[in-house]
């Protein structure tokens, strides 16, 4: 029996996807629920499994094709026919399958009569005959017209001695295309403004050094910086809930929970999985969730639900060495916090110049909704929490 393999149901926000490389080829055995091909959408990569065990007998959509939900992409054969289809053909059968009109193939061994009439093999000339022919060839006249020699190509600007400039072209991934659309839309629809501050990270560094061994032993995960920033943001959002709100037409949508998006770089591009109700999570829960997000982002295993929603985002350009930047909003959110590299700098402290590990932080916000006073005070609240971080290491905020 033949079964069709169809594209699974997609979410309301995803209309189509692009097929990646097929994992199985026509004629190969497939097991039930085995992945045949991956489907790349503008958010995640979905696996298209086979509905039953059998033989893949037809691929209807090639790699790179754009497909929609419930569209047939392949056909498999199950049952007894699959067993027959999977049996390799005998040589005799392969010989008989000739186009119509051609005579049947003869036996490989020639009869005696055929051997007599068969053409004799051509023998190689003897050394004396070869020398005679070579001498005759020398006496032949040479052609008077020689083919023109190729002219050298003029050098390019790069000075590559005539070689053409190397270029290549490839289509953008659906994720990259979607990110591009959203970033342009954010600039066209929001009144984005960025405020800056700097944080003395020495208290956080000292706290991490003091508790990192105990933290890792107890929870099985390292104590990083992100848990401090997430918890500091959650505290500041409670003080300034407008930063956690969003615009929907002519309405303001207020959010009671802090669903924090964590920007993560993956081989496919930037993804932003969501820490749901981050204000209720402990430091260990935050660190564990972010580590899991990062691992599954590399493996393209994040789900649509984990990438949907969010009320506020945090992006850390410091891991790549960024000293200062202006992050772009992640619509429909109204604000995003940018972290940057920690750098030893001279600062004034109690009337003296001292060297401290400093980090610039940036808050980009939608000025249509958030006034400058609220944005600046929010950033000051984040700074204050990070410079007195003992409370941030408690079980819950």
ChimeraX attribute file (.defattr): number of C-alpha atoms within 10 A of each C-alpha:
attribute: neighborCount
match mode: 1-to-1
recipient: residues
	/A:1	10
	/A:2	15
	/A:3	16
	/A:4	16
	/A:5	23
	/A:6	19
	/A:7	22
	/A:8	16
	/A:9	12
	/A:10	16
	/A:11	11
	/A:12	6
	/A:13	10
	/A:14	14
	/A:15	13
	/A:16	18
	/A:17	24
	/A:18	20
	/A:19	24
	/A:20	17
	/A:21	13
	/A:22	15
	/A:23	10
	/A:24	16
	/A:25	14
	/A:26	13
	/A:27	18
	/A:28	13
	/A:29	18
	/A:30	22
	/A:31	14
	/A:32	11
	/A:33	13
	/A:34	16
	/A:35	17
	/A:36	21
	/A:37	20
	/A:38	19
	/A:39	24
	/A:40	22
	/A:41	21
	/A:42	18
	/A:43	24
	/A:44	22
	/A:45	22
	/A:46	22
	/A:47	19
	/A:48	19
	/A:49	19
	/A:50	23
	/A:51	17
	/A:52	18
	/A:53	17
	/A:54	27
	/A:55	26
	/A:56	26
	/A:57	21
	/A:58	16
	/A:59	17
	/A:60	13
	/A:61	15
	/A:62	14
	/A:63	15
	/A:64	14
	/A:65	13
	/A:66	15
	/A:67	18
	/A:68	17
	/A:69	15
	/A:70	12
	/A:71	15
	/A:72	16
	/A:73	21
	/A:74	21
	/A:75	20
	/A:76	25
	/A:77	25
	/A:78	19
	/A:79	13
	/A:80	11
	/A:81	14
	/A:82	20
	/A:83	13
	/A:84	12
	/A:85	18
	/A:86	17
	/A:87	10
	/A:88	8
	/A:89	10
	/A:90	8
	/A:91	8
	/A:92	9
	/A:93	9
	/A:94	9
	/A:95	11
	/A:96	11
	/A:97	9
	/A:98	12
	/A:99	7
	/A:100	7
	/A:101	6
	/A:102	7
	/A:103	9
	/A:104	11
	/A:105	10
	/A:106	8
	/A:107	7
	/A:108	6
	/A:109	8
	/A:110	11
	/A:111	9
	/A:112	9
	/A:113	8
	/A:114	10
	/A:115	11
	/A:116	10
	/A:117	8
	/A:118	10
	/A:119	8
	/A:120	8
	/A:121	6
	/A:122	6
	/A:123	6
	/A:124	8
	/A:125	10
	/A:126	8
	/A:127	8
	/A:128	8
	/A:129	10
	/A:130	11
	/A:131	12
	/A:132	10
	/A:133	11
	/A:134	10
	/A:135	10
	/A:136	9
	/A:137	11
	/A:138	9
	/A:139	8
	/A:140	8
	/A:141	7
	/A:142	9
	/A:143	6
	/A:144	6
	/A:145	6
	/A:146	7
	/A:147	6
	/A:148	6
	/A:149	6
	/A:150	6
	/A:151	6
	/A:152	9
	/A:153	10
	/A:154	12
	/A:155	13
	/A:156	12
	/A:157	10
	/A:158	10
	/A:159	10
	/A:160	11
	/A:161	12
	/A:162	13
	/A:163	13
	/A:164	13
	/A:165	11
	/A:166	5
	/A:167	5
	/A:168	4
	/A:169	5
	/A:170	5
	/A:171	8
	/A:172	9
	/A:173	15
	/A:174	18
	/A:175	19
	/A:176	16
	/A:177	12
	/A:178	14
	/A:179	18
	/A:180	12
	/A:181	11
	/A:182	17
	/A:183	14
	/A:184	11
	/A:185	14
	/A:186	19
	/A:187	13
	/A:188	10
	/A:189	11
	/A:190	18
	/A:191	15
	/A:192	20
	/A:193	20
	/A:194	21
	/A:195	15
	/A:196	18
	/A:197	14
	/A:198	15
	/A:199	20
	/A:200	22
	/A:201	21
	/A:202	17
	/A:203	16
	/A:204	19
	/A:205	14
	/A:206	12
	/A:207	15
	/A:208	18
	/A:209	12
	/A:210	11
	/A:211	13
	/A:212	16
	/A:213	14
	/A:214	13
	/A:215	16
	/A:216	13
	/A:217	11
	/A:218	10
	/A:219	14
	/A:220	12
	/A:221	16
	/A:222	17
	/A:223	24
	/A:224	16
	/A:225	15
	/A:226	18
	/A:227	22
	/A:228	23
	/A:229	20
	/A:230	26
	/A:231	28
	/A:232	23
	/A:233	27
	/A:234	25
	/A:235	19
	/A:236	22
	/A:237	22
	/A:238	16
	/A:239	14
	/A:240	17
	/A:241	17
	/A:242	21
	/A:243	26
	/A:244	27
	/A:245	23
	/A:246	22
	/A:247	17
	/A:248	9
	/A:249	7
	/A:250	6
	/A:251	8
	/A:252	12
	/A:253	13
	/A:254	14
	/A:255	15
	/A:256	14
	/A:257	18
	/A:258	26
	/A:259	21
	/A:260	25
	/A:261	27
	/A:262	23
	/A:263	21
	/A:264	20
	/A:265	16
	/A:266	15
	/A:267	10
	/A:268	18
	/A:269	13
	/A:270	15
	/A:271	22
	/A:272	24
	/A:273	27
	/A:274	25
	/A:275	23
	/A:276	17
	/A:277	14
	/A:278	23
	/A:279	23
	/A:280	16
	/A:281	19
	/A:282	18
	/A:283	26
	/A:284	20
	/A:285	18
	/A:286	22
	/A:287	22
	/A:288	17
	/A:289	16
	/A:290	19
	/A:291	14
	/A:292	12
	/A:293	24
	/A:294	19
	/A:295	15
	/A:296	14
	/A:297	23
	/A:298	15
	/A:299	13
	/A:300	18
	/A:301	14
	/A:302	22
	/A:303	15
	/A:304	18
	/A:305	11
	/A:306	16
	/A:307	17
	/A:308	13
	/A:309	18
	/A:310	25
	/A:311	25
	/A:312	27
	/A:313	27
	/A:314	22
	/A:315	21
	/A:316	20
	/A:317	19
	/A:318	18
	/A:319	12
	/A:320	9
	/A:321	12
	/A:322	14
	/A:323	16
	/A:324	17
	/A:325	18
	/A:326	18
	/A:327	23
	/A:328	22
	/A:329	25
	/A:330	21
	/A:331	21
	/A:332	18
	/A:333	21
	/A:334	26
	/A:335	30
	/A:336	26
	/A:337	25
	/A:338	23
	/A:339	26
	/A:340	22
	/A:341	19
	/A:342	20
	/A:343	17
	/A:344	15
	/A:345	13
	/A:346	13
	/A:347	15
	/A:348	10
	/A:349	10
	/A:350	7
	/A:351	7
	/A:352	9
	/A:353	11
	/A:354	12
	/A:355	13
	/A:356	18
	/A:357	17
	/A:358	19
	/A:359	21
	/A:360	20
	/A:361	23
	/A:362	23
	/A:363	24
	/A:364	22
	/A:365	26
	/A:366	26
	/A:367	16
	/A:368	13
	/A:369	17
	/A:370	21
	/A:371	14
	/A:372	15
	/A:373	8
	/A:374	15
	/A:375	24
	/A:376	17
	/A:377	14
	/A:378	23
	/A:379	21
	/A:380	17
	/A:381	19
	/A:382	25
	/A:383	22
	/A:384	15
	/A:385	20
	/A:386	24
	/A:387	15
	/A:388	15
	/A:389	22
	/A:390	13
	/A:391	14
	/A:392	21
	/A:393	18
	/A:394	11
	/A:395	12
	/A:396	14
	/A:397	16
